[in-house]
Amino acid sequence: MGCFEMSRHTRRMTNSTPTILIWVNQYKKYQQLIEQGLTDEASVLKTEIDEALPLIDLTWKDLEQAASDGSNSLPGN
């Protein structure tokens, strides 16, 4: 049973990368909306993010960290 658990965990980690990228992009979009003063649109997006985070085992802090790390390592940013 131990090998099955490890395999499942490893598979989940590998398959979660696109999900993280999607939500980091949504987080960045949320930040842009706030900066542009589009608070109604930002509020709707924030609600979507709030609802998704528990389902994907992430927090706002995770998104903030990933966005910060990504902006420092991506070309053109």
Phi and psi in radians as a Rosetta constraint file:
Dihedral C 1 N 2 CA 2 C 2 CIRCULARHARMONIC -1.063 0.35
Dihedral N 2 CA 2 C 2 N 3 CIRCULARHARMONIC -0.697 0.35
Dihedral C 2 N 3 CA 3 C 3 CIRCULARHARMONIC -1.138 0.35
Dihedral N 3 CA 3 C 3 N 4 CIRCULARHARMONIC -0.673 0.35
Dihedral C 3 N 4 CA 4 C 4 CIRCULARHARMONIC -1.078 0.35
Dihedral N 4 CA 4 C 4 N 5 CIRCULARHARMONIC -0.775 0.35
Dihedral C 4 N 5 CA 5 C 5 CIRCULARHARMONIC -1.088 0.35
Dihedral N 5 CA 5 C 5 N 6 CIRCULARHARMONIC -0.753 0.35
Dihedral C 5 N 6 CA 6 C 6 CIRCULARHARMONIC -1.138 0.35
Dihedral N 6 CA 6 C 6 N 7 CIRCULARHARMONIC -0.752 0.35
Dihedral C 6 N 7 CA 7 C 7 CIRCULARHARMONIC -1.081 0.35
Dihedral N 7 CA 7 C 7 N 8 CIRCULARHARMONIC -0.779 0.35
Dihedral C 7 N 8 CA 8 C 8 CIRCULARHARMONIC -1.086 0.35
Dihedral N 8 CA 8 C 8 N 9 CIRCULARHARMONIC -0.742 0.35
Dihedral C 8 N 9 CA 9 C 9 CIRCULARHARMONIC -1.110 0.35
Dihedral N 9 CA 9 C 9 N 10 CIRCULARHARMONIC -0.785 0.35
Dihedral C 9 N 10 CA 10 C 10 CIRCULARHARMONIC -1.095 0.35
Dihedral N 10 CA 10 C 10 N 11 CIRCULARHARMONIC -0.761 0.35
Dihedral C 10 N 11 CA 11 C 11 CIRCULARHARMONIC -1.083 0.35
Dihedral N 11 CA 11 C 11 N 12 CIRCULARHARMONIC -0.732 0.35
Dihedral C 11 N 12 CA 12 C 12 CIRCULARHARMONIC -1.102 0.35
Dihedral N 12 CA 12 C 12 N 13 CIRCULARHARMONIC -0.744 0.35
Dihedral C 12 N 13 CA 13 C 13 CIRCULARHARMONIC -1.070 0.35
Dihedral N 13 CA 13 C 13 N 14 CIRCULARHARMONIC -0.785 0.35
Dihedral C 13 N 14 CA 14 C 14 CIRCULARHARMONIC -1.126 0.35
Dihedral N 14 CA 14 C 14 N 15 CIRCULARHARMONIC -0.773 0.35
Dihedral C 14 N 15 CA 15 C 15 CIRCULARHARMONIC -1.330 0.35
Dihedral N 15 CA 15 C 15 N 16 CIRCULARHARMONIC -0.216 0.35
Dihedral C 15 N 16 CA 16 C 16 CIRCULARHARMONIC -1.439 0.35
Dihedral N 16 CA 16 C 16 N 17 CIRCULARHARMONIC -0.284 0.35
Dihedral C 16 N 17 CA 17 C 17 CIRCULARHARMONIC -1.001 0.35
Dihedral N 17 CA 17 C 17 N 18 CIRCULARHARMONIC -0.853 0.35
Dihedral C 17 N 18 CA 18 C 18 CIRCULARHARMONIC -1.057 0.35
Dihedral N 18 CA 18 C 18 N 19 CIRCULARHARMONIC -0.632 0.35
Dihedral C 18 N 19 CA 19 C 19 CIRCULARHARMONIC -1.101 0.35
Dihedral N 19 CA 19 C 19 N 20 CIRCULARHARMONIC -0.772 0.35
Dihedral C 19 N 20 CA 20 C 20 CIRCULARHARMONIC -1.068 0.35
Dihedral N 20 CA 20 C 20 N 21 CIRCULARHARMONIC -0.781 0.35
Dihedral C 20 N 21 CA 21 C 21 CIRCULARHARMONIC -1.083 0.35
Dihedral N 21 CA 21 C 21 N 22 CIRCULARHARMONIC -0.721 0.35
Dihedral C 21 N 22 CA 22 C 22 CIRCULARHARMONIC -1.026 0.35
Dihedral N 22 CA 22 C 22 N 23 CIRCULARHARMONIC -0.847 0.35
Dihedral C 22 N 23 CA 23 C 23 CIRCULARHARMONIC -1.319 0.35
Dihedral N 23 CA 23 C 23 N 24 CIRCULARHARMONIC -0.488 0.35
Dihedral C 23 N 24 CA 24 C 24 CIRCULARHARMONIC -1.142 0.35
Dihedral N 24 CA 24 C 24 N 25 CIRCULARHARMONIC -0.714 0.35
Dihedral C 24 N 25 CA 25 C 25 CIRCULARHARMONIC -1.116 0.35
Dihedral N 25 CA 25 C 25 N 26 CIRCULARHARMONIC -0.681 0.35
Dihedral C 25 N 26 CA 26 C 26 CIRCULARHARMONIC -1.120 0.35
Dihedral N 26 CA 26 C 26 N 27 CIRCULARHARMONIC -0.708 0.35
Dihedral C 26 N 27 CA 27 C 27 CIRCULARHARMONIC -1.064 0.35
Dihedral N 27 CA 27 C 27 N 28 CIRCULARHARMONIC -0.766 0.35
Dihedral C 27 N 28 CA 28 C 28 CIRCULARHARMONIC -1.117 0.35
Dihedral N 28 CA 28 C 28 N 29 CIRCULARHARMONIC -0.687 0.35
Dihedral C 28 N 29 CA 29 C 29 CIRCULARHARMONIC -1.092 0.35
Dihedral N 29 CA 29 C 29 N 30 CIRCULARHARMONIC -0.729 0.35
Dihedral C 29 N 30 CA 30 C 30 CIRCULARHARMONIC -1.012 0.35
Dihedral N 30 CA 30 C 30 N 31 CIRCULARHARMONIC -0.817 0.35
Dihedral C 30 N 31 CA 31 C 31 CIRCULARHARMONIC -1.047 0.35
Dihedral N 31 CA 31 C 31 N 32 CIRCULARHARMONIC -0.740 0.35
Dihedral C 31 N 32 CA 32 C 32 CIRCULARHARMONIC -1.107 0.35
Dihedral N 32 CA 32 C 32 N 33 CIRCULARHARMONIC -0.720 0.35
Dihedral C 32 N 33 CA 33 C 33 CIRCULARHARMONIC -1.075 0.35
Dihedral N 33 CA 33 C 33 N 34 CIRCULARHARMONIC -0.737 0.35
Dihedral C 33 N 34 CA 34 C 34 CIRCULARHARMONIC -1.076 0.35
Dihedral N 34 CA 34 C 34 N 35 CIRCULARHARMONIC -0.821 0.35
Dihedral C 34 N 35 CA 35 C 35 CIRCULARHARMONIC -1.070 0.35
Dihedral N 35 CA 35 C 35 N 36 CIRCULARHARMONIC -0.560 0.35
Dihedral C 35 N 36 CA 36 C 36 CIRCULARHARMONIC -1.487 0.35
Dihedral N 36 CA 36 C 36 N 37 CIRCULARHARMONIC -0.039 0.35
Dihedral C 36 N 37 CA 37 C 37 CIRCULARHARMONIC 1.357 0.35
Dihedral N 37 CA 37 C 37 N 38 CIRCULARHARMONIC 0.277 0.35
Dihedral C 37 N 38 CA 38 C 38 CIRCULARHARMONIC -1.590 0.35
Dihedral N 38 CA 38 C 38 N 39 CIRCULARHARMONIC 1.209 0.35
Dihedral C 38 N 39 CA 39 C 39 CIRCULARHARMONIC -1.186 0.35
Dihedral N 39 CA 39 C 39 N 40 CIRCULARHARMONIC -0.576 0.35
Dihedral C 39 N 40 CA 40 C 40 CIRCULARHARMONIC -1.128 0.35
Dihedral N 40 CA 40 C 40 N 41 CIRCULARHARMONIC -0.818 0.35
Dihedral C 40 N 41 CA 41 C 41 CIRCULARHARMONIC -1.121 0.35
Dihedral N 41 CA 41 C 41 N 42 CIRCULARHARMONIC -0.711 0.35
Dihedral C 41 N 42 CA 42 C 42 CIRCULARHARMONIC -1.099 0.35
Dihedral N 42 CA 42 C 42 N 43 CIRCULARHARMONIC -0.691 0.35
Dihedral C 42 N 43 CA 43 C 43 CIRCULARHARMONIC -1.098 0.35
Dihedral N 43 CA 43 C 43 N 44 CIRCULARHARMONIC -0.727 0.35
Dihedral C 43 N 44 CA 44 C 44 CIRCULARHARMONIC -1.112 0.35
Dihedral N 44 CA 44 C 44 N 45 CIRCULARHARMONIC -0.787 0.35
Dihedral C 44 N 45 CA 45 C 45 CIRCULARHARMONIC -1.148 0.35
Dihedral N 45 CA 45 C 45 N 46 CIRCULARHARMONIC -0.686 0.35
Dihedral C 45 N 46 CA 46 C 46 CIRCULARHARMONIC -1.062 0.35
Dihedral N 46 CA 46 C 46 N 47 CIRCULARHARMONIC -0.716 0.35
Dihedral C 46 N 47 CA 47 C 47 CIRCULARHARMONIC -1.077 0.35
Dihedral N 47 CA 47 C 47 N 48 CIRCULARHARMONIC -0.756 0.35
Dihedral C 47 N 48 CA 48 C 48 CIRCULARHARMONIC -1.066 0.35
Dihedral N 48 CA 48 C 48 N 49 CIRCULARHARMONIC -0.765 0.35
Dihedral C 48 N 49 CA 49 C 49 CIRCULARHARMONIC -1.134 0.35
Dihedral N 49 CA 49 C 49 N 50 CIRCULARHARMONIC -0.808 0.35
Dihedral C 49 N 50 CA 50 C 50 CIRCULARHARMONIC -0.968 0.35
Dihedral N 50 CA 50 C 50 N 51 CIRCULARHARMONIC -0.700 0.35
Dihedral C 50 N 51 CA 51 C 51 CIRCULARHARMONIC -1.266 0.35
Dihedral N 51 CA 51 C 51 N 52 CIRCULARHARMONIC -0.558 0.35
Dihedral C 51 N 52 CA 52 C 52 CIRCULARHARMONIC -1.403 0.35
Dihedral N 52 CA 52 C 52 N 53 CIRCULARHARMONIC -0.598 0.35
Dihedral C 52 N 53 CA 53 C 53 CIRCULARHARMONIC -0.942 0.35
Dihedral N 53 CA 53 C 53 N 54 CIRCULARHARMONIC -0.832 0.35
Dihedral C 53 N 54 CA 54 C 54 CIRCULARHARMONIC -1.103 0.35
Dihedral N 54 CA 54 C 54 N 55 CIRCULARHARMONIC -0.519 0.35
Dihedral C 54 N 55 CA 55 C 55 CIRCULARHARMONIC -1.275 0.35
Dihedral N 55 CA 55 C 55 N 56 CIRCULARHARMONIC -0.441 0.35
Dihedral C 55 N 56 CA 56 C 56 CIRCULARHARMONIC -1.931 0.35
Dihedral N 56 CA 56 C 56 N 57 CIRCULARHARMONIC 0.218 0.35
Dihedral C 56 N 57 CA 57 C 57 CIRCULARHARMONIC 0.997 0.35
Dihedral N 57 CA 57 C 57 N 58 CIRCULARHARMONIC 0.750 0.35
Dihedral C 57 N 58 CA 58 C 58 CIRCULARHARMONIC -2.213 0.35
Dihedral N 58 CA 58 C 58 N 59 CIRCULARHARMONIC 2.858 0.35
Dihedral C 58 N 59 CA 59 C 59 CIRCULARHARMONIC -2.187 0.35
Dihedral N 59 CA 59 C 59 N 60 CIRCULARHARMONIC 2.956 0.35
Dihedral C 59 N 60 CA 60 C 60 CIRCULARHARMONIC -1.024 0.35
Dihedral N 60 CA 60 C 60 N 61 CIRCULARHARMONIC -0.665 0.35
Dihedral C 60 N 61 CA 61 C 61 CIRCULARHARMONIC -1.078 0.35
Dihedral N 61 CA 61 C 61 N 62 CIRCULARHARMONIC -0.696 0.35
Dihedral C 61 N 62 CA 62 C 62 CIRCULARHARMONIC -1.047 0.35
Dihedral N 62 CA 62 C 62 N 63 CIRCULARHARMONIC -0.787 0.35
Dihedral C 62 N 63 CA 63 C 63 CIRCULARHARMONIC -1.118 0.35
Dihedral N 63 CA 63 C 63 N 64 CIRCULARHARMONIC -0.759 0.35
Dihedral C 63 N 64 CA 64 C 64 CIRCULARHARMONIC -1.039 0.35
Dihedral N 64 CA 64 C 64 N 65 CIRCULARHARMONIC -0.787 0.35
Dihedral C 64 N 65 CA 65 C 65 CIRCULARHARMONIC -1.146 0.35
Dihedral N 65 CA 65 C 65 N 66 CIRCULARHARMONIC -0.795 0.35
Dihedral C 65 N 66 CA 66 C 66 CIRCULARHARMONIC -1.121 0.35
Dihedral N 66 CA 66 C 66 N 67 CIRCULARHARMONIC -0.703 0.35
Dihedral C 66 N 67 CA 67 C 67 CIRCULARHARMONIC -1.141 0.35
Dihedral N 67 CA 67 C 67 N 68 CIRCULARHARMONIC -0.714 0.35
Dihedral C 67 N 68 CA 68 C 68 CIRCULARHARMONIC -1.147 0.35
Dihedral N 68 CA 68 C 68 N 69 CIRCULARHARMONIC -0.801 0.35
Dihedral C 68 N 69 CA 69 C 69 CIRCULARHARMONIC -1.110 0.35
Dihedral N 69 CA 69 C 69 N 70 CIRCULARHARMONIC -0.751 0.35
Dihedral C 69 N 70 CA 70 C 70 CIRCULARHARMONIC -1.168 0.35
Dihedral N 70 CA 70 C 70 N 71 CIRCULARHARMONIC -0.663 0.35
Dihedral C 70 N 71 CA 71 C 71 CIRCULARHARMONIC -1.225 0.35
Dihedral N 71 CA 71 C 71 N 72 CIRCULARHARMONIC -0.408 0.35
Dihedral C 71 N 72 CA 72 C 72 CIRCULARHARMONIC -1.452 0.35
Dihedral N 72 CA 72 C 72 N 73 CIRCULARHARMONIC -0.326 0.35
Dihedral C 72 N 73 CA 73 C 73 CIRCULARHARMONIC -1.980 0.35
Dihedral N 73 CA 73 C 73 N 74 CIRCULARHARMONIC -0.150 0.35
Dihedral C 73 N 74 CA 74 C 74 CIRCULARHARMONIC -1.528 0.35
Dihedral N 74 CA 74 C 74 N 75 CIRCULARHARMONIC 2.401 0.35
Dihedral C 74 N 75 CA 75 C 75 CIRCULARHARMONIC -1.082 0.35
Dihedral N 75 CA 75 C 75 N 76 CIRCULARHARMONIC 2.473 0.35
Dihedral C 75 N 76 CA 76 C 76 CIRCULARHARMONIC 1.484 0.35
Dihedral N 76 CA 76 C 76 N 77 CIRCULARHARMONIC 0.015 0.35
